[in-house]
């Protein structure tokens, strides 16, 4: 049986475009998408139209949910929030456990969220890189066994790599551009990468977007 796992990073984030946002934000480690990040997410959704995805999973951070929401609208699928796909809880980046929006607020803003889904894994702050890779590998292995159809996982730079390596251990370290897409395929029980961090669906990439 063939199964395809699509793994995407979120689109551009507001604090990359407006660094001062961080200074006054009530949830400073949970920025939304920037305007061009929304466009990237919409372009990802167009790319996903021709796939056979039956489940969409997103990290609990706002930027990943917003990215997944654009795809979910096009495919008419719910979004399952999975904390195991979350950002790396790196103490060099964050001074405390990042605060995200409540499930109630998210469900009001993004009505395609599946309120019945419960996360398989909960990351713990602080987190080393080894713990990030262990956590994301454990999560993706669980999801592909629990959901045997084609799925889309929307995460972050570190979690995208961690999920990919969790399925294909021999994969070498790779850069994960904003809103890039990785494709991992299982055939006869073996996983292999068909695409790694592809951005061919984007009209604007990190090389063209102004990040400040």
JOMO-V13829 format. One record per backbone hydrogen bond with DSSP energy under -1.0 kcal/mol. NH is the residue of the N-H (numbers start at 0). CO is the residue of the C=O. If there is no record, write none. Layout:
nh->NH co->CO
nh->NH co->CO
This chain:
nh->2 co->185
nh->4 co->183
nh->5 co->150
nh->6 co->181
nh->7 co->152
nh->8 co->179
nh->9 co->154
nh->13 co->31
nh->15 co->12
nh->16 co->12
nh->17 co->13
nh->20 co->17
nh->21 co->18
nh->22 co->19
nh->23 co->20
nh->24 co->20
nh->29 co->26
nh->33 co->11
nh->37 co->33
nh->38 co->34
nh->39 co->35
nh->40 co->36
nh->41 co->37
nh->42 co->38
nh->43 co->39
nh->44 co->40
nh->45 co->41
nh->46 co->42
nh->47 co->43
nh->50 co->47
nh->53 co->149
nh->56 co->151
nh->57 co->79
nh->58 co->153
nh->64 co->60
nh->65 co->61
nh->66 co->62
nh->67 co->63
nh->68 co->64
nh->69 co->65
nh->70 co->66
nh->71 co->67
nh->72 co->68
nh->73 co->69
nh->74 co->70
nh->75 co->71
nh->76 co->71
nh->78 co->111
nh->79 co->55
nh->81 co->57
nh->84 co->81
nh->85 co->82
nh->89 co->87
nh->92 co->89
nh->93 co->89
nh->105 co->101
nh->106 co->102
nh->107 co->103
nh->108 co->104
nh->109 co->105
nh->112 co->109
nh->113 co->78
nh->126 co->88
nh->131 co->127
nh->132 co->128
nh->133 co->129
nh->134 co->130
nh->135 co->131
nh->136 co->132
nh->137 co->133
nh->138 co->134
nh->139 co->135
nh->140 co->136
nh->141 co->137
nh->142 co->138
nh->143 co->139
nh->145 co->141
nh->146 co->142
nh->150 co->3
nh->151 co->54
nh->152 co->5
nh->153 co->56
nh->154 co->7
nh->159 co->155
nh->160 co->156
nh->161 co->157
nh->162 co->158
nh->163 co->159
nh->164 co->160
nh->165 co->161
nh->166 co->162
nh->167 co->163
nh->170 co->167
nh->178 co->9
nh->179 co->176
nh->180 co->197
nh->181 co->6
nh->182 co->194
nh->183 co->4
nh->184 co->191
nh->185 co->2
nh->186 co->189
nh->189 co->186
nh->191 co->184
nh->193 co->182
nh->194 co->182
nh->197 co->180
nh->201 co->198
nh->207 co->204
nh->208 co->204
